[in-house]
Amino acid sequence: MSKVSIAIITPSLGNGGAERVSSQVSIFLSNLGYDVTVFAAYSNQDFQFKGTYVHLGLDKNKGNRFSLMRRSFFKLFTSIKNGSFDIVVDFRSRRIFFIETLFHLFIYSKVKHVFLTIHLPLIEKYIPRPWFIFKPIYKRATGLIAVSQAINDNLTVLGYSNSKIIKNAVDFGYIDDKKHEALDFSNISYVLAAGRMDDDIKRFDHIIKAYANSVLPEKGVQLVILGDGKIKPELIELSKNVGCEHLIRFEGFQKNPFKYFAEAQFFILASRFEGFPMVLIESLACGTPVISYDCPTGPSEIINDGHNGLLVENGNIAALSTAISRMHTDEELYAFCKNNARQSVDHLAMEHIQQQWLALLETTAV
């Protein structure tokens, strides 16, 4: 019997949570014996993967975008048509009516089974409007894969009975290999934040303000921020305005963030919304406690308040500052959270999540 052939469609294999998960799934499915092809719109590769790799040709810095998108779509269409794929697993956002109409007519129609992943609570980012057109189409998909219980609950409320929860995984082996690499700086005590700086979704301004008003600056504990993007200059200016430019380090995007996680006192997340944030589970996998806004969705499913970190009212900068001070000064709390950090994400180990994918695909007749 020939191998089941699976196409994974992803924006890229770098610089993002959904992208990291798509690379993990390529490894899961290859390890399980499936014939995997990864179709990536953009060429950046920061994450390990397994299977055949196909770059679809998009480049944000080159050429006419519409022309590139047209050629990219045609390349995907011909590859799917000629590749005799049994299953598609789609990690893209899917909010543009015209593009998704083309996908349903010319891509998904060429395979037996389609799984559509949903990584954020913004359902309209994954099921385009008008919903009365796309709702019945998405109900016919083999499965909608939600990365958190809360996202799955949202789908259920909207009437989707074909949703399934498979949370993001932790690659403990890979993290353990990487977390011992030397940092570019030494002999400093710091807390950590990380994420894209293309917009204000990660709310680094909240983190900077909360840090500046906490006890950490007077204690000499620095704030290290990983990431790049167009608002980075604004954040650097803010660090000057709050009088902490000498204590806040902007380290840019790092292919190996784990060495920063491992040496940090704790990690801070202040997002407007998340799905099932990789940064939290990866910090905990490094044995580092976390502090996060209780934003929709994910943090409350990862953090047991007072056990492996602290949950803070969403958007409350004063409460975030208090939590930062508390995690630093309350030695008993800190030691307890740090001791519980890694074991709190044991259930998300690669082998466990891989088995969930296997159970899902074994119920799919191809």
JOWOZI-V524946 format. One line per field, one symbol per residue. ss: DSSP state (@ for helix, = for strand, . for the rest). phi: phi as a letter, one per 20 degrees, with the letter a starting at -180 (. if undefined). burial: + if it has 9 or more other C-alpha atoms within 8 Angstrom, else -. A space follows every 10 residues. Layout:
BEGIN
ss=???
phi=???
burial=???
END
This chain:
BEGIN
ss=....====== ..=...@@@@ @@@@@@@@@@ @...====== ==..=..... .=======.. ....@@@@@@ @@@@@@@@@@ @@@...==== ......@@@@ @@@@@@@@@@ ..======.. ..@@@..... @@@@@@@@@. ..====..@@ @@@@@@@... ..===....= .@@@@@@@.. .........= ====...... ...@@@@@@@ @@...@@@@. .=====.... .@@@@@@@@@ @......=== ==.....@@@ @@@..====. ..=....@@@ @@@@@...== ===..=..@@ @@..=...== ==....@@@@ @@@@@@@@@. @@@@@@@@@@ @@@@@@@@=@ @@@@@@@@@@ @@....
phi=.fffdcdddb gadbmrffff fffffffgff feneedcddd fdefcddfbc ofdceeofbf dcmfffffff ffffffgfff feelfecddd dffcdegfff ffffeddffe ceccddecdc fefffdcfef ffeegffffe fgaddeebff ffffffgfne edebecffdd egfffffefe ffffcbmceb dccbqfcebe fflfffffff ffeeefgfem eeddcdpcqf eggfffffff femcffdddd emfcfdffff gfeffadccc ffbbdbffff fffffendfc cbgeeecogf edeegndcrc ecgfneffff fffffffeee ffgffffffe gfffdgfdgg fffgffffff ffeefc
burial=---+++++++ ++++----++ ++++++++++ ---+++++++ +++------+ +---+++++- ----+--++- +++-+++--+ +---++++++ ++-++----+ -+++-+++-+ ++++++++++ +-+-+++++- ---++--++- +-++++++++ ++-+++---+ -+++++++++ -+--++-++- --------++ ++++-++-+- -+++-+++++ ++-++++--- +++++++++- ++--++-+++ -+-++-++++ +-----++++ ++-+++++++ +++++++--+ ++++++++++ ++++++++++ -+++--++++ ++++--+-++ +++++-++-- --++-+++++ ++-++--+++ -+++-+++-- ------
END
